[in-house]
Amino acid sequence: MSKRRFRTVSTILLVLIDAAMTALAFYLGYLIRVASDSPANSAIPAFGVYLGMMLIQVGVMIAVFFFAKLYHVKRVASRVDELYAVFAAVSVGSLIAIAVTSLVYKGELDFPRLMLVYAWVLNIVLVMVGRLLHGYGQRLLRRSGLGTDRVLIVGTGEVGQLLLQKILHAPHLGYEPVGFVDANGNSGDVLDLPILGKVTDLSAIIDRHEVDEVLVAMPEAPTDRLLEIISQCDRGRIGIRVFPDVFQIIASEVSIGDLDGLPMLTVRDLALRGWKLTLKRAFDLVCGTIFLIATSPLMILIAVLVKLDSPGPALFVQERTGLDGKPFPVIKFRTMRVDAEAETGPVWARAGDPRCTRLGSFLRKYSFDELPQFINVVLGEMSMVGPRPERPVFVEQFRQRIPRYMDRHREKAGLTGWAQVNGLRGDTSIEERTKYDLWYVENWSVLLDVKIILRTAFRIFRDPNAY
């Protein structure tokens, strides 16, 4: 099956699944309303009376999904983002369907209001379930090589290698890397993938290897260089993705103002200030307290096991840098020997770190050592979500070589963060982590925090960079 036919069949199947789930939600809403009705007031007619209303509901919902671009399926779309989109589309679609029904039947059809409420809730749940099953089926087919896209990576540096690793670790995305293009014209292999040529040969390489998508991994390249690369890719329906630099990330939503008549771009307009600070603190206090109470039996058990596993205290307190660059004591379960840094001094943990205790390796792998930090959250020293705090000795090093590194400390440090849920955890690039942290600081919202917390929960048991 060709790639285009695969996408067409996949989209048609998704439309049919949405239609079936919408119809099922309406029918179940009717059954629940009938079942909850009292015998003395059981005047709800048979379902056949509402069949036309159901068809309107299905048609309107499909149309709303289409205009909401829910059929423009993205390989890397977050399930949390999709849930938000489905919630909004179903809510709007339900209101439009009620309006259309009222217009078509002109008061001839008396429908129970609770039935529509039940159908609305069930519609959100069932459509999301159907889409999850559809996505799971797509991933299985892509793993088997059906509907895959051939990908070419421009740039052999750290970012290019990071993109390749992401692709190799996510075969369900359906990307087949064919090779690299080197900006300096070098030859050879990078991570066992061949360098196929230089940028000036890009157009010929795309044709020769039947490339479907080009990933430009040169964030520090000047604009004219990027435009040259993009112009070389100007053929057919080829997709182009460009890995952004720091400015492009932080200026994703720039505002235009003026300075005494001179136009100026505002790129450091922090999202989290004023009443939003109070809202975030309330969110942290409520969530932190709930999680602290819920996990307290587990923390007591872990504390006992840490004491039995190796000599030393159960808890480990270490100074980290937080809001406005001020230090604070972060609380964790001890996962290493008491004298872990006696010979090495301050160093990062690494995979298979010999300093870890037997239990410590397990705790770090599944982030159980971080549970006491809910205390930091309740005390107001940390947030549920934010840039992960680093030790002052490392902060001093990073601020010297990474532009705008200290801007990540404009917000409280977090238990989890945008960088971490995107795989930048452990011994990964600080430069890339900083970009994600800066984006979070300038694009904060409650929904973004909820999204990060949900994605953290999904990653706990499958994070390769947790050690």
N, C-alpha and C positions, 0 to 999 in steps of 0.2 A: 504494500500500500504506500502511495506517495505521501510526502509530508503534508502537502496541501489537503489531500483527501482525508488524511488522519485528523487534521485540525477541523475540517468541515464536519466529519462524522462525530467527532468529540463534542463540538458545539451543539449540533442537532440533538445529540443524546442528552446534553445538559439541559437544553430547553424542555425536552420531554420529561426529564426528571423533575424540573421545577414545576411544570404543569401538573404532573401527577401528585406531587407533594402538596401543592396548593389545593387541589381538589380533595385530597385525603384530609387535609387540615379542616377544610370547610365541612366535610361530612362528619368528622369526629367532633367538631364543635357543635354540630346539630345533635349528635347522639348524647353528648355530655349535657347539653341544655335540656333535652327530653328527659334524661335520667334524673336530673336535679329538680325537675318540676314537680310540684306537689299534686297529688291526685285531684284535689278540689279545684285546681286551676290548670288542668291539663288540656289546654285548647290549642296546642301546637299542631298544625296540620302535618300530613305525611311529607317525607323528604322530596317527593316528586314536585311539590309546589315550589320548592326552592332551587330546582335544577337550573332554571334560567339564570338565577342569581349567582349560582356557583360558576356557570360558564362565563358570566361577566367578570367575576372575581379572577378566574384563571386568565382570561384574555388581558385584563387590565394589568395583572401582576407581571405577565410576560413582557408587556409593552414597557412598563416602568423599569423592569430589570434591564431591558435593552437600552433605554435612554440613560440608565445609571451605569452603563458600561460593565454590567456584571457578566456579559458574555464575551468580553475582551479578556480572556483568561490569561493571567500572568503566571509564568512558571514559579517565580520566587515570591508570590504574594503571601503575606502573613495570614494565617487562619484567623487571628484576632481582627485584623483589618477587614477580612471578608465578613466576619460576624457583624462588625459595625455597619458595613455596607448593606448586608442583608436586612439587618434591623431597620435601617433607615428606609430602604426600598419597600419592604413589606408594610411599614407604617404608612408611608405615602400612598402605596398602592391600595391599601385597605380603605383609606379615606376617599380616594378617587372612585373605587368600586362602589362604595355606598352612594356617592353622588350620582354616578351613572345609573345605578339601580333605581334610585328615586326618580330620575328623569325618565327612564324607560317605562317604569310601571305606574308612575304618576299617582302614588298613594294606593294602588290596587293591591300591593303586596305588603302585608304586615309581618315584619320579621323581628324575632326576639333580639333585643340589644345584646344580651349576654352571649347569645350564640356567636355574634360577630367578635366579641372580646375573646372568647375561647378560640375561635378560628384564627384571630390575629396572633395570639401567643403560639398556638400550634404551628401556624404557618412559618414563623421564624425558626422554631425548633426543627421542624421536618425539612424545610428547605436547606437548612445548614447541614443536617444529617445526610441528605441526598447529595449535597455538594462535597461533603467529606468522602462519601463512598465513591463518587465520580472521580475525585482527585486521587484516591487510593488506587483505583483501577488504572488511571492514566500513569501513575508512577510505576505500577507493575509492568505496563506495556513499554514504558520508556527504559526501564531497567533491562528489558529483553531486546532493546535496540530499535523498537518501532517508534517512528515519529521523532527521531533524534535530529538535532541540528549540529552541523559541523562548525566549530568555533575556532577562530584565529585570534591569538593574543599578541597585541602590539606592545612591546616593552618586555625586557627580560630581567628587570630589576626586582626588588623586593615585592613590589605591588603585583607585578606580573606573576611571580611565583606564588604569591598568596591567592590570586585568582585561580590559578591552576589547581592548587590544593583544594580550594573550595569546590571546584567542579568535580575533581576526582572523589571527594568525600560525599558528594551528593549526586549519585548516578540517576536518581529519580527525576532530576531536573531535565534530563534528556539532552545534555550537551556532550558532544564528542570533540575533544580538543585535537586539532590537526597539527598544530605547531606554533612557534613563536616567530615574530618579526622583530629583528633587533635594530634599534635606532642608530647604532654605530657600525652596522654592517658586519658584526662578528658572526662566526659560524660555530657549529658544534651542537651539543645538546644542553638543555636546561631541565633538570629533574626528569631526565629520560625522554623529554619531548624535543624534537629537532627544531633548530632555527632554520627557517625556510628561506630567509633572505633579509634584505634591508627595506626601509620604508619606501624608497624610490621604486622598489619592485612590487609594492603592495597590490596594485591592480592586477598584475599578472598572476601573483600568488593566489589571489582570491578566485580567479577564473580556473587556474590549474587544479586547485584542490577543492573546487565546488563549495566554497565557504558560504555558510548561511548567516553567520553573525560575527562581528569583529568587536573585540573588547580592547579598548585603548587604555593601557596601564602605564600612563606617563603623567602623573599628577603635577609634576613640577615643570612640564614642558610649557614654553611660551604659547600664547594664543595663536600666533601665525603658524607655528609648528603643528598644532592640533588641527587647524583649518586645512593645512596641507594634507594631513593624514586622512581627514574626513573626505576631502575631495577625491582622494585616491580610491575611496570605497563607494563612489557614486555609481552604482550599477544595480539594476533590477530591484528586488525586494529585500536586499541585504539589510540586516539590522546592525546598528552601531551603538555601542555603549561606551561612555567615557568615564573613567574613574576620576572623581573630582579632587581638586586640591583644597587646601584649608579655606581659602576665600570663597570658593564656589559652595562649600558646605555651609559656612556661617552666613553667607549672603543669599541663601535660598529664598528668603522672603524679605528682600531689602525694601526700605521705604525711602521715598524721595522727598527731601525737604529743601530748605534754602538757608543761606547764611548771608543776610543783607542783600538778597537778590541773586546770589550765586547758587546754582543747583548743587546739592550735596546728597550722597547716598548714605543712609544710616544703616550700618551693619553691626553695631554693638548695642542694639536696642533689646535689653534683656527681657525675656518673657515673664520672669518670675519676680514680681515686685508688687507693692501695694496690697490690695485685698487678696491677691493670689498667694502671697506668703502665708497669710492666715489660713487660707483654704488648704494649702499643702501641709501646714503644721497640723491642722485638724485631721487631715487624712492620715498623716504619719502616726499621730497619737492614737487614733481609733484602731488602725490596722496593726500598729506595733503592740498595743495592749492585747488585742485579740490573739495575735500570733504568739505573744509571750505566754499568755495563760494556756493556750492550746498545746504549746510545745514544752511546757514546764515538766511534765512527767518524763518525757524523752530526755530532756536536759539533765534531770537528776540521774537517770540511768547512765547517760554518757559520762557524767562526772565521776560516778562510781567506777565505771569501766576504765577510765583514764587513770585513776589512782591505782587500780589493780594491775594495769598493763605495764607501767613504768614508774620509777620513783620521781617525785616532784608534784607540784600543785596541779589541780584539775584545770584551773583557769589560767590563761596567759594574757597579761596586760601589756600592750605595746603602744608606744607613742606614734600617732599618725597625724598627718596634716589635713585640716578640714576647712571649714568656711573662713574666707578671708585670709587663708594661709596660716591660721592659728592651730597650734597642736592640741590634740585631745587624746585621752587614753582609750584605745579600742579594746574590747573584751572578746576573747576567743577561747575555745577549748585548746589546751596544749596538745600539739600533735608532734612535737619534736623533743629530742633530749634537752634537759635543762641547760647543758653547756653547748648547744648546737652551733653557736657562732664564736666559740672561744678561740678557735684557730683561724677561721675564715674571715671574721668580721661580718658586717652587714652584706648579705648576698640574697638574691632571689631564690625562691624554691624552684626546683626543676623536676622533670619526670624521673621517677625512681630515686628521689633524693635520699641518700643514705642516712641523713640526719633524722628522718621521720621514724617514729615508733611504729610497731605493727598496727596498732589501732589507729594511729595518726594518719597513715596512708589511706585507710578506709574512710575516715572522717573527712579528709581533704577531698577525696574523689567525689563524694556526694554532698560536699559543702555543709556537713553537719557541724563542723568546727565553727561556723559562722553564727550559729543559733544564739549565743549570748549577746550578739550585737543588737538584738531586739531591745536589750536594756539601754544601749546607746541611743536607739531610736526614741524610746519613751522619755529618756532624759533630755532629748532635744539636741544631742551632740551629733547625731546622724539622721538621715532620712531613709525611708523605705527604698527610694530610687534616687540615684545621683551618681556622679563620678566616684569610682572606687578610691578610697584614701590610700596614699602612699606614705612611706616612712620619710621623715624630714631629710635624711641623708640622700635619698634618691630624688626627692623633689628638688633639692639644691642642684643636683646634677642635670636633671631634665630641663630646668628653667634656663640653664645656660645655653642649651643647644636646640630647644624646640620653641619656635615662635608661638606666643600667646599661651604657653603652657599654664601659666598662673591664672589665666581667665577661667579655667575649669574649677577654680576654688571660689568662684563668685557664688556658688551654691553649696549647700551641705553635702558632705560625702554620703554615699548611699550603700545600702546592703547589696543592691544589684544596680546595674546601669545599662544604658543603651549599647555601650561598647561590648559589655559582657554577653548580652543576649545575641550579639552578632558575631560571636566566636572569638572576640579579642580579649582573651583571659590568659593568665599564666605568663609564660615566657613568649609573649607575642609583641609585635611592634608598638612601642610607646607612641610613636608619631601617629599611627593610625588610630590608636585608642584616643589620643587627644582630639583628633578630628571629630570622632563620634561624640565625645564629651562636650565639645564646643557646640555641636549641633543640638544636643539635648538642652544645654543651658539656655540657648536662644530660641527654642521651640517647645518649651515645656507646656504641658496641659495635663489635667487629671486623667483624661482618656489615654494619653501617652504613658503615664505612670501605670495605669491598670494593664495596658498592653504589655509593658515590660515585665510586670510581676507575673502575668500569665505565661509569657514566653520563658521566664526564668523557671517556673514550675515544670514546663515541658522539657527543659534542657537539663534538669538536675541529674537525671540518670543516664544521660547520653552526651555529656560534654567532654570531648577528648582533651581539652586544655585544663581540666580540673585536676590538679595534683599538688 
